[in-house]
Amino acid sequence: RSHWDANKVAARIGQVGAWATRNHVDVIAGEFGASRELNRDSRIAWLATVREACEQQGLGWALWGYDDSMGFAARPPATSRLDPVVLEALGLSESRQRK
């Protein structure tokens, strides 16, 4: 509804990157995410888009949560298995997952 597409996300994060450069400071997106209760495709797109925009600006980032509805786990809290699609959206991989 708010028309947040990849271009709008990149533009907003670009403003932060420009501010950081002008002020000679490091910035981290210390918390971003999307609940697994949302449409899965939209959630994955949001995670990938925000991560990519941050990395393009040289900003650090952190996903909120591990085993809650915003985190990495496939079906929290019943499992510690990481969701490979979420990891891919974040540019990460896990060569060995716990069973």
GUDO-157120 format. One record per atom (N, C-alpha, C): residue number from 1; residue in one letter; chain; atom name; x, y, z. Coordinates in nm, 4 decimals, m for minus. Layout:
# residues N
PATOR k r c a u v w
PATOR NUM a A CA X Y Z
...
# end
This chain:
# residues 99
PATOR k r c a u v w
PATOR 1 r A N 0.0804 m0.1210 0.0000
PATOR 1 r A CA 0.0000 0.0000 0.0000
PATOR 1 r A C 0.0839 0.1262 0.0000
PATOR 2 s A N 0.2007 0.1174 0.0588
PATOR 2 s A CA 0.2882 0.2346 0.0656
PATOR 2 s A C 0.3830 0.2440 m0.0533
PATOR 3 h A N 0.3719 0.1502 m0.1466
PATOR 3 h A CA 0.4520 0.1499 m0.2690
PATOR 3 h A C 0.6019 0.1397 m0.2408
PATOR 4 w A N 0.6376 0.0545 m0.1448
PATOR 4 w A CA 0.7781 0.0306 m0.1160
PATOR 4 w A C 0.8292 m0.0768 m0.2109
PATOR 5 d A N 0.8927 m0.0324 m0.3185
PATOR 5 d A CA 0.9546 m0.1255 m0.4100
PATOR 5 d A C 1.1066 m0.1145 m0.3949
PATOR 6 a A N 1.1790 m0.1920 m0.4744
PATOR 6 a A CA 1.3250 m0.1942 m0.4620
PATOR 6 a A C 1.3856 m0.0561 m0.4842
PATOR 7 n A N 1.3303 0.0209 m0.5768
PATOR 7 n A CA 1.3851 0.1551 m0.6034
PATOR 7 n A C 1.3653 0.2485 m0.4850
PATOR 8 k A N 1.2492 0.2424 m0.4218
PATOR 8 k A CA 1.2229 0.3293 m0.3071
PATOR 8 k A C 1.3107 0.2905 m0.1879
PATOR 9 v A N 1.3271 0.1604 m0.1662
PATOR 9 v A CA 1.4143 0.1139 m0.0580
PATOR 9 v A C 1.5573 0.1600 m0.0840
PATOR 10 a A N 1.6059 0.1396 m0.2059
PATOR 10 a A CA 1.7431 0.1797 m0.2395
PATOR 10 a A C 1.7622 0.3303 m0.2248
PATOR 11 a A N 1.6627 0.4083 m0.2649
PATOR 11 a A CA 1.6736 0.5541 m0.2530
PATOR 11 a A C 1.6814 0.5974 m0.1069
PATOR 12 r A N 1.5965 0.5389 m0.0229
PATOR 12 r A CA 1.5963 0.5773 0.1188
PATOR 12 r A C 1.7272 0.5361 0.1867
PATOR 13 i A N 1.7729 0.4153 0.1590
PATOR 13 i A CA 1.8995 0.3700 0.2179
PATOR 13 i A C 2.0158 0.4480 0.1577
PATOR 14 g A N 2.0017 0.4894 0.0320
PATOR 14 g A CA 2.1029 0.5746 m0.0297
PATOR 14 g A C 2.1177 0.7078 0.0423
PATOR 15 q A N 2.0078 0.7616 0.0929
PATOR 15 q A CA 2.0143 0.8859 0.1710
PATOR 15 q A C 2.0974 0.8647 0.2975
PATOR 16 v A N 2.0786 0.7503 0.3592
PATOR 16 v A CA 2.1565 0.7192 0.4802
PATOR 16 v A C 2.3042 0.7038 0.4451
PATOR 17 g A N 2.3315 0.6327 0.3354
PATOR 17 g A CA 2.4699 0.6159 0.2921
PATOR 17 g A C 2.5373 0.7484 0.2629
PATOR 18 a A N 2.4657 0.8381 0.1982
PATOR 18 a A CA 2.5213 0.9704 0.1677
PATOR 18 a A C 2.5476 1.0490 0.2959
PATOR 19 w A N 2.4547 1.0411 0.3905
PATOR 19 w A CA 2.4732 1.1090 0.5186
PATOR 19 w A C 2.5965 1.0555 0.5908
PATOR 20 a A N 2.6104 0.9223 0.5909
PATOR 20 a A CA 2.7257 0.8606 0.6581
PATOR 20 a A C 2.8569 0.9060 0.5944
PATOR 21 t A N 2.8590 0.9130 0.4621
PATOR 21 t A CA 2.9797 0.9577 0.3921
PATOR 21 t A C 3.0118 1.1025 0.4259
PATOR 22 r A N 2.9100 1.1877 0.4207
PATOR 22 r A CA 2.9310 1.3304 0.4524
PATOR 22 r A C 2.9815 1.3516 0.5944
PATOR 23 n A N 2.9345 1.2691 0.6849
PATOR 23 n A CA 2.9672 1.2881 0.8262
PATOR 23 n A C 3.0774 1.1954 0.8760
PATOR 24 h A N 3.1351 1.1188 0.7855
PATOR 24 h A CA 3.2491 1.0305 0.8188
PATOR 24 h A C 3.2180 0.9367 0.9345
PATOR 25 v A N 3.1019 0.8717 0.9248
PATOR 25 v A CA 3.0617 0.7776 1.0294
PATOR 25 v A C 3.0218 0.6438 0.9667
PATOR 26 d A N 3.0315 0.5404 1.0470
PATOR 26 d A CA 2.9831 0.4086 1.0068
PATOR 26 d A C 2.8387 0.3942 1.0523
PATOR 27 v A N 2.7589 0.3313 0.9707
PATOR 27 v A CA 2.6179 0.3097 1.0028
PATOR 27 v A C 2.5875 0.1620 0.9874
PATOR 28 i A N 2.5045 0.1119 1.0763
PATOR 28 i A CA 2.4578 m0.0256 1.0662
PATOR 28 i A C 2.3049 m0.0262 1.0730
PATOR 29 a A N 2.2438 m0.1026 0.9869
PATOR 29 a A CA 2.0998 m0.1272 0.9970
PATOR 29 a A C 2.0874 m0.2376 1.1017
PATOR 30 g A N 2.0721 m0.1964 1.2252
PATOR 30 g A CA 2.0809 m0.2880 1.3371
PATOR 30 g A C 1.9624 m0.3801 1.3539
PATOR 31 e A N 1.8583 m0.3579 1.2791
PATOR 31 e A CA 1.7421 m0.4437 1.2927
PATOR 31 e A C 1.6510 m0.4227 1.1724
PATOR 32 f A N 1.6361 m0.5260 1.0935
PATOR 32 f A CA 1.5356 m0.5233 0.9877
PATOR 32 f A C 1.4869 m0.6657 0.9700
PATOR 33 g A N 1.3711 m0.6790 0.9202
PATOR 33 g A CA 1.3177 m0.8125 0.8998
PATOR 33 g A C 1.1737 m0.8046 0.8545
PATOR 34 a A N 1.1149 m0.9201 0.8416
PATOR 34 a A CA 0.9746 m0.9315 0.8046
PATOR 34 a A C 0.9234 m1.0624 0.8629
PATOR 35 s A N 0.8085 m1.0580 0.9198
PATOR 35 s A CA 0.7513 m1.1749 0.9864
PATOR 35 s A C 0.7222 m1.2870 0.8876
PATOR 36 r A N 0.7463 m1.4083 0.9290
PATOR 36 r A CA 0.7138 m1.5230 0.8447
PATOR 36 r A C 0.5635 m1.5398 0.8302
PATOR 37 e A N 0.4854 m1.4636 0.9039
PATOR 37 e A CA 0.3400 m1.4678 0.8895
PATOR 37 e A C 0.2928 m1.3921 0.7654
PATOR 38 l A N 0.3824 m1.3178 0.7022
PATOR 38 l A CA 0.3505 m1.2457 0.5797
PATOR 38 l A C 0.3595 m1.3401 0.4606
PATOR 39 n A N 0.3212 m1.2913 0.3454
PATOR 39 n A CA 0.3393 m1.3639 0.2205
PATOR 39 n A C 0.4876 m1.3984 0.2059
PATOR 40 r A N 0.5184 m1.5262 0.1881
PATOR 40 r A CA 0.6585 m1.5715 0.1851
PATOR 40 r A C 0.7398 m1.5017 0.0764
PATOR 41 d A N 0.6863 m1.4924 m0.0439
PATOR 41 d A CA 0.7600 m1.4280 m0.1520
PATOR 41 d A C 0.7898 m1.2820 m0.1202
PATOR 42 s A N 0.6938 m1.2132 m0.0613
PATOR 42 s A CA 0.7148 m1.0725 m0.0236
PATOR 42 s A C 0.8193 m1.0610 0.0866
PATOR 43 r A N 0.8143 m1.1519 0.1813
PATOR 43 r A CA 0.9127 m1.1510 0.2908
PATOR 43 r A C 1.0538 m1.1695 0.2368
PATOR 44 i A N 1.0710 m1.2681 0.1511
PATOR 44 i A CA 1.2029 m1.2962 0.0955
PATOR 44 i A C 1.2511 m1.1789 0.0109
PATOR 45 a A N 1.1624 m1.1204 m0.0685
PATOR 45 a A CA 1.1990 m1.0050 m0.1509
PATOR 45 a A C 1.2435 m0.8877 m0.0634
PATOR 46 w A N 1.1711 m0.8637 0.0470
PATOR 46 w A CA 1.2066 m0.7539 0.1379
PATOR 46 w A C 1.3454 m0.7768 0.1977
PATOR 47 l A N 1.3703 m0.8971 0.2471
PATOR 47 l A CA 1.4997 m0.9264 0.3087
PATOR 47 l A C 1.6134 m0.9055 0.2090
PATOR 48 a A N 1.5972 m0.9589 0.0887
PATOR 48 a A CA 1.7020 m0.9457 m0.0125
PATOR 48 a A C 1.7204 m0.8001 m0.0544
PATOR 49 t A N 1.6120 m0.7279 m0.0722
PATOR 49 t A CA 1.6188 m0.5893 m0.1183
PATOR 49 t A C 1.6873 m0.4997 m0.0162
PATOR 50 v A N 1.6514 m0.5131 0.1100
PATOR 50 v A CA 1.7128 m0.4298 0.2142
PATOR 50 v A C 1.8605 m0.4651 0.2289
PATOR 51 r A N 1.8918 m0.5942 0.2321
PATOR 51 r A CA 2.0322 m0.6357 0.2440
PATOR 51 r A C 2.1149 m0.5799 0.1289
PATOR 52 e A N 2.0671 m0.5979 0.0071
PATOR 52 e A CA 2.1419 m0.5524 m0.1096
PATOR 52 e A C 2.1611 m0.4003 m0.1084
PATOR 53 a A N 2.0583 m0.3273 m0.0710
PATOR 53 a A CA 2.0698 m0.1804 m0.0658
PATOR 53 a A C 2.1702 m0.1378 0.0401
PATOR 54 c A N 2.1684 m0.2029 0.1552
PATOR 54 c A CA 2.2667 m0.1715 0.2604
PATOR 54 c A C 2.4080 m0.1995 0.2124
PATOR 55 e A N 2.4269 m0.3164 0.1539
PATOR 55 e A CA 2.5606 m0.3533 0.1083
PATOR 55 e A C 2.6093 m0.2605 m0.0027
PATOR 56 q A N 2.5200 m0.2165 m0.0891
PATOR 56 q A CA 2.5585 m0.1244 m0.1960
PATOR 56 q A C 2.6088 0.0084 m0.1400
PATOR 57 q A N 2.5562 0.0472 m0.0250
PATOR 57 q A CA 2.5977 0.1723 0.0392
PATOR 57 q A C 2.7125 0.1525 0.1380
PATOR 58 g A N 2.7573 0.0289 0.1544
PATOR 58 g A CA 2.8645 0.0006 0.2508
PATOR 58 g A C 2.8164 0.0021 0.3947
PATOR 59 l A N 2.6864 m0.0192 0.4160
PATOR 59 l A CA 2.6300 m0.0185 0.5510
PATOR 59 l A C 2.6247 m0.1612 0.6046
PATOR 60 g A N 2.6578 m0.1768 0.7304
PATOR 60 g A CA 2.6419 m0.3059 0.7940
PATOR 60 g A C 2.4943 m0.3337 0.8182
PATOR 61 w A N 2.4606 m0.4598 0.8432
PATOR 61 w A CA 2.3206 m0.4938 0.8691
PATOR 61 w A C 2.3134 m0.6141 0.9615
PATOR 62 a A N 2.1997 m0.6278 1.0266
PATOR 62 a A CA 2.1729 m0.7430 1.1124
PATOR 62 a A C 2.0250 m0.7758 1.1030
PATOR 63 l A N 1.9957 m0.9024 1.0865
PATOR 63 l A CA 1.8567 m0.9473 1.0868
PATOR 63 l A C 1.8153 m0.9689 1.2306
PATOR 64 w A N 1.6960 m0.9226 1.2649
PATOR 64 w A CA 1.6470 m0.9391 1.4007
PATOR 64 w A C 1.5986 m1.0814 1.4207
PATOR 65 g A N 1.6519 m1.1466 1.5185
PATOR 65 g A CA 1.6001 m1.2753 1.5602
PATOR 65 g A C 1.6637 m1.3949 1.4941
PATOR 66 y A N 1.6616 m1.5034 1.5679
PATOR 66 y A CA 1.7078 m1.6306 1.5161
PATOR 66 y A C 1.5923 m1.7292 1.5079
PATOR 67 d A N 1.5284 m1.7497 1.6220
PATOR 67 d A CA 1.4253 m1.8542 1.6274
PATOR 67 d A C 1.2873 m1.7983 1.6613
PATOR 68 d A N 1.2626 m1.6766 1.6159
PATOR 68 d A CA 1.1291 m1.6197 1.6306
PATOR 68 d A C 1.0707 m1.5973 1.4910
PATOR 69 s A N 0.9581 m1.5337 1.4810
PATOR 69 s A CA 0.8913 m1.5193 1.3512
PATOR 69 s A C 0.9678 m1.4293 1.2544
PATOR 70 m A N 1.0664 m1.3561 1.3030
PATOR 70 m A CA 1.1426 m1.2653 1.2170
PATOR 70 m A C 1.2779 m1.3229 1.1772
PATOR 71 g A N 1.3115 m1.4405 1.2256
PATOR 71 g A CA 1.4483 m1.4883 1.2143
PATOR 71 g A C 1.4780 m1.5888 1.1056
PATOR 72 f A N 1.5873 m1.6590 1.1274
PATOR 72 f A CA 1.6446 m1.7523 1.0315
PATOR 72 f A C 1.5832 m1.8916 1.0349
PATOR 73 a A N 1.5353 m1.9336 1.1513
PATOR 73 a A CA 1.4911 m2.0724 1.1675
PATOR 73 a A C 1.3719 m2.1034 1.0772
PATOR 74 a A N 1.3661 m2.2274 1.0317
PATOR 74 a A CA 1.2627 m2.2681 0.9368
PATOR 74 a A C 1.1239 m2.2699 0.9995
PATOR 75 r A N 1.1109 m2.3273 1.1184
PATOR 75 r A CA 0.9806 m2.3343 1.1854
PATOR 75 r A C 1.0004 m2.3116 1.3352
PATOR 76 p A N 1.0251 m2.1899 1.3744
PATOR 76 p A CA 1.0530 m2.1644 1.5155
PATOR 76 p A C 0.9289 m2.1843 1.6010
PATOR 77 p A N 0.9421 m2.2112 1.7280
PATOR 77 p A CA 1.0686 m2.2434 1.7951
PATOR 77 p A C 1.0972 m2.3924 1.7978
PATOR 78 a A N 1.0246 m2.4699 1.7223
PATOR 78 a A CA 1.0359 m2.6158 1.7292
PATOR 78 a A C 1.1633 m2.6713 1.6663
PATOR 79 t A N 1.2353 m2.5927 1.5888
PATOR 79 t A CA 1.3531 m2.6449 1.5210
PATOR 79 t A C 1.4643 m2.5420 1.5213
PATOR 80 s A N 1.5846 m2.5899 1.5116
PATOR 80 s A CA 1.6976 m2.4984 1.4968
PATOR 80 s A C 1.7485 m2.5024 1.3527
PATOR 81 r A N 1.6786 m2.5739 1.2648
PATOR 81 r A CA 1.7153 m2.5808 1.1237
PATOR 81 r A C 1.6954 m2.4435 1.0598
PATOR 82 l A N 1.7954 m2.3979 0.9887
PATOR 82 l A CA 1.7877 m2.2666 0.9254
PATOR 82 l A C 1.7133 m2.2761 0.7931
PATOR 83 d A N 1.6403 m2.1719 0.7606
PATOR 83 d A CA 1.5629 m2.1660 0.6373
PATOR 83 d A C 1.6578 m2.1291 0.5230
PATOR 84 p A N 1.6821 m2.2208 0.4294
PATOR 84 p A CA 1.7780 m2.1924 0.3222
PATOR 84 p A C 1.7362 m2.0776 0.2311
PATOR 85 v A N 1.6067 m2.0537 0.2149
PATOR 85 v A CA 1.5612 m1.9438 0.1299
PATOR 85 v A C 1.5891 m1.8097 0.1978
PATOR 86 v A N 1.5694 m1.8024 0.3288
PATOR 86 v A CA 1.6035 m1.6802 0.4028
PATOR 86 v A C 1.7541 m1.6567 0.3964
PATOR 87 l A N 1.8321 m1.7625 0.4160
PATOR 87 l A CA 1.9774 m1.7470 0.4074
PATOR 87 l A C 2.0196 m1.6948 0.2709
PATOR 88 e A N 1.9610 m1.7484 0.1654
PATOR 88 e A CA 1.9943 m1.7032 0.0300
PATOR 88 e A C 1.9577 m1.5562 0.0106
PATOR 89 a A N 1.8418 m1.5149 0.0598
PATOR 89 a A CA 1.7997 m1.3750 0.0479
PATOR 89 a A C 1.8978 m1.2818 0.1179
PATOR 90 l A N 1.9625 m1.3346 0.2215
PATOR 90 l A CA 2.0581 m1.2549 0.2975
PATOR 90 l A C 2.2011 m1.2712 0.2476
PATOR 91 g A N 2.2171 m1.3451 0.1373
PATOR 91 g A CA 2.3505 m1.3633 0.0822
PATOR 91 g A C 2.4362 m1.4565 0.1656
PATOR 92 l A N 2.3711 m1.5418 0.2433
PATOR 92 l A CA 2.4417 m1.6337 0.3317
PATOR 92 l A C 2.4168 m1.7776 0.2881
PATOR 93 s A N 2.4949 m1.8674 0.3427
PATOR 93 s A CA 2.4711 m2.0091 0.3205
PATOR 93 s A C 2.5190 m2.0841 0.4420
PATOR 94 e A N 2.4704 m2.2019 0.4557
PATOR 94 e A CA 2.5144 m2.2881 0.5642
PATOR 94 e A C 2.5468 m2.4232 0.5024
PATOR 95 s A N 2.6714 m2.4617 0.5101
PATOR 95 s A CA 2.7110 m2.5868 0.4461
PATOR 95 s A C 2.6581 m2.7080 0.5209
PATOR 96 r A N 2.6377 m2.6939 0.6496
PATOR 96 r A CA 2.5884 m2.8065 0.7290
PATOR 96 r A C 2.4833 m2.7572 0.8257
PATOR 97 q A N 2.3636 m2.8084 0.8149
PATOR 97 q A CA 2.2566 m2.7702 0.9061
PATOR 97 q A C 2.2373 m2.8782 1.0106
PATOR 98 r A N 2.2088 m2.8352 1.1335
PATOR 98 r A CA 2.1772 m2.9306 1.2393
PATOR 98 r A C 2.0430 m2.9956 1.2110
PATOR 99 k A N 2.0306 m3.1191 1.2483
PATOR 99 k A CA 1.9040 m3.1918 1.2265
PATOR 99 k A C 1.8285 m3.2079 1.3556
# end
